[in-house]
């Protein structure tokens, strides 16, 4: 709220002016009625009051509109900032964070929870100002007219306020629980949507529906408790308003008969009650908004204030004066996944050493579970990279700014992720958005597609690069998705290209074409290529063979096929079974 303090102060001033005009209209109405009831009253006697009432009413419309603009706008701007902070921080957080938070719950937080926060900072604060000013002015005017009646009218109002406070305290816990249950329900729905093929293939609809029903019933039960409290609370507040009117008529009526008060005064008293009661009636809703916003903000703060497990950005990369790419050195890398109840025997890397001079191609082989993907992801700092083990031109990568560090790398993961948009936009993700429309970008894009041996056959892709690929690239085959992911990686200008088994879903003829293209593309660039196919990495300058997280063998293809071990065994097997 601090950056928008002047908005709120100006809005509060407008609200004060609004209620002063409302009180003025009531007073002018009282005077008009008394003037009309006088023995010598004429039409001209009442006209000045009517004119002032109309003038006050027009001003009231303008000032009330201004008060809402001044207070609602900061609520929207705060929502805008919270959404951006929420999303920006998600882009920086690392894998360990996402292992603890389901995507559906994160979606619920950035939709439902932020909506509650906006309502609190906008309409909620408007109502706080409105209630405080209206009660102050309204009750002051009533006290000045008749102290005894005002006291009797105030008693049920005070009791009503106390009752609302008790109800809100009771329902607060249930609002928090409801927000959490809604997040769980969103996670279940999102997971079911993503896994709809598996659900249908295994006829798991009844089991998924049962889980949904159970989660939905829990949310319904919690919201039913909240609704019961509200359904009892709101009529109670309305009853207080009716009771206040009854008390006015009960106590003031005899005074009119006795001549102590005029008809204008009792009309003004009823007008003040009409002025005070709407804010009082909205008090329950207003407190309800804040009691939803408080747990919602706590859930948002958990994400916004979450810090990636990064060391201070103290190290700086220095370019080689000759213009050559950086030398990447990996020294004695040790990394272990955090142990937890789900993973009591965590996997890790140990004693991994590697030097990648500019323009060299390094292949990485090993059996399933040997650590190929873990090694590449740790180098990319997708995992928590330890200090003093990875260097670019002598700069400690763990102490480099994360965004600056990743600018030096381009990555094609084992499981290709495509966004639900066109082929073109999926490829352009590799470039700064300011480059998307620059001259020459189209030629670079087509060159990357050709290097990845992706065939834009008009019969298959009649719209060419404007073809929609569907959710997660569902309209493409596994091999096509891999080649688009490879083309995207090749499109990004980088010092080191990291490819994690990106040829596993293509046939051998396509693999041969891609490798020929990569040999041309790789000239002067550094590559780390992990693959379970020996044919995909045998052209590398050096090959590391991993086993149980460590380096079991290393050398060129020619030397490794002469040594007993996994590499020679798998090479011989794949040579004898080329179609497997």
Order of alpha helices (4+ residues) and beta strands (2+ residues): alpha-alpha-alpha-alpha-alpha-alpha-alpha-alpha-alpha-alpha-beta-beta-beta-alpha-beta-beta-alpha-beta-alpha-alpha-alpha-beta-alpha-beta-beta-beta-alpha-alpha
